[in-house]
Amino acid sequence: MSQTDKNDIGISLSAEDIAKGHGQFPYVIVRMYYAFYMQMPIHFVSEKKEGLKGIKVLTDAENFIENFPYLIEVASNYKRDLDAKNNLNHRLCLVVGKDQAYYFEEDEIRFNTSIPTGGVLVNSEQQIIAMAHDHFIQ
């Protein structure tokens, strides 16, 4: 489980979760319920890697700035697949920075300088990785 700061209430991202890609831009947040979010790290890889959880983007680029034009498409495809799998219309957010997000709701994609934060944050296995904290590392 994640660590808790003595002067703070809640749970912040642990070093183990950060090592798995959580809390690092860019990432996708799926709103599961009110104040309950699932975070999917986006990994840029040059070859397939087994055991890596999250959204994998096959590329030779070293950072997401070079892949930025493809992020909307990556998030759109993820949302389409998730919606079809669960037969739901999920509310999803592509977070690219601490004040840069693209919200996918119904058939719209809206840019906003406010990103999801707080509440309960889980990984793809529904394990709590943060609670009442930012969803990113600084």
C-alpha positions in Angstrom: 0.0 0.0 0.0 1.1 3.6 -0.4 2.7 5.8 2.2 1.0 8.4 4.3 2.6 11.7 5.3 2.2 12.3 9.0 1.0 15.9 8.5 -1.5 14.9 5.8 -4.7 13.0 5.5 -5.0 10.4 2.8 -2.6 8.3 0.8 0.0 9.6 -1.7 1.4 7.6 -4.6 4.1 5.2 -3.5 7.6 4.8 -5.0 6.4 1.4 -6.3 3.4 2.8 -8.1 5.5 5.7 -9.5 8.0 3.1 -10.8 5.1 1.4 -12.7 4.4 4.8 -14.4 1.6 6.1 -12.2 1.6 9.9 -11.6 3.8 10.6 -14.6 2.6 12.7 -17.5 0.9 11.8 -19.7 -1.8 9.5 -18.4 -5.4 8.7 -18.8 -7.9 9.0 -15.9 -11.3 7.2 -16.2 -14.0 8.5 -13.8 -15.6 5.3 -12.5 -18.0 6.8 -10.0 -18.2 10.1 -8.2 -14.7 10.9 -6.7 -13.5 7.4 -7.8 -10.9 7.4 -10.6 -8.8 4.8 -12.4 -5.4 5.9 -13.8 -3.8 4.3 -16.8 -0.2 5.3 -17.4 0.9 5.8 -21.0 4.2 4.1 -21.8 6.2 4.9 -24.9 8.1 1.8 -25.9 10.2 0.9 -28.9 9.3 -2.8 -28.6 6.6 -4.9 -26.9 7.2 -5.3 -23.2 5.5 -8.0 -21.2 4.1 -7.2 -17.8 3.9 -3.4 -18.4 0.5 -2.2 -17.2 -1.2 0.7 -18.9 -1.5 2.0 -22.4 1.5 1.2 -24.6 2.4 3.4 -27.5 4.9 1.7 -29.9 7.4 4.4 -30.9 11.1 5.2 -31.2 10.6 8.7 -29.7 12.1 9.2 -26.2 9.4 11.5 -24.7 5.8 12.3 -25.1 6.4 15.7 -26.6 7.5 14.0 -29.8 4.4 11.9 -29.6 2.0 14.6 -28.6 0.1 14.6 -31.9 -0.9 11.0 -31.4 -2.1 11.3 -27.7 -5.6 12.3 -28.6 -5.9 9.3 -31.0 -4.4 7.0 -28.3 -6.9 8.2 -25.7 -9.8 8.1 -28.2 -9.0 4.5 -29.1 -8.7 3.5 -25.4 -12.1 5.1 -24.6 -13.8 3.5 -27.6 -12.4 0.0 -26.6 -13.3 0.6 -22.9 -16.8 1.8 -23.7 -17.4 -1.2 -26.0 -16.0 -3.7 -23.4 -18.2 -2.4 -20.6 -21.2 -1.3 -22.7 -20.9 2.2 -21.0 -20.1 5.7 -22.1 -17.1 6.4 -19.8 -15.9 9.9 -18.8 -12.2 10.0 -19.6 -9.5 12.6 -19.3 -6.1 12.6 -21.0 -3.8 14.5 -18.6 -0.7 15.9 -20.3 0.5 18.3 -17.6 -0.5 19.7 -14.2 -2.7 22.3 -15.9 -3.4 20.6 -19.3 -6.1 18.1 -19.8 -8.4 16.9 -22.6 -11.8 15.6 -21.4 -13.6 13.0 -23.5 -17.3 13.1 -22.7 -19.9 11.6 -25.1 -18.8 12.8 -28.6 -16.8 15.8 -27.4 -13.2 16.5 -26.6 -12.6 19.6 -24.5 -9.4 21.2 -23.4 -9.3 22.4 -19.8 -6.6 23.7 -17.5 -8.1 21.9 -14.5 -7.2 18.2 -14.1 -8.8 15.5 -12.0 -7.5 15.4 -8.4 -8.3 14.0 -5.0 -10.9 11.3 -4.4 -9.9 7.7 -4.6 -7.4 6.7 -7.3 -7.0 3.1 -8.3 -4.9 1.2 -10.8 -6.2 -1.2 -13.5 -6.5 -3.9 -10.9 -8.8 -1.7 -8.8 -6.1 -1.4 -6.0 -6.1 2.0 -4.3 -2.9 3.9 -5.2 -3.8 7.3 -3.8 -6.6 8.9 -1.8 -7.3 12.6 -1.2 -4.0 13.6 -3.1 -2.9 14.8 -6.5 -2.8 12.1 -9.1 0.6 13.2 -10.3 4.1 13.5 -9.0 5.9 16.9 -8.9 
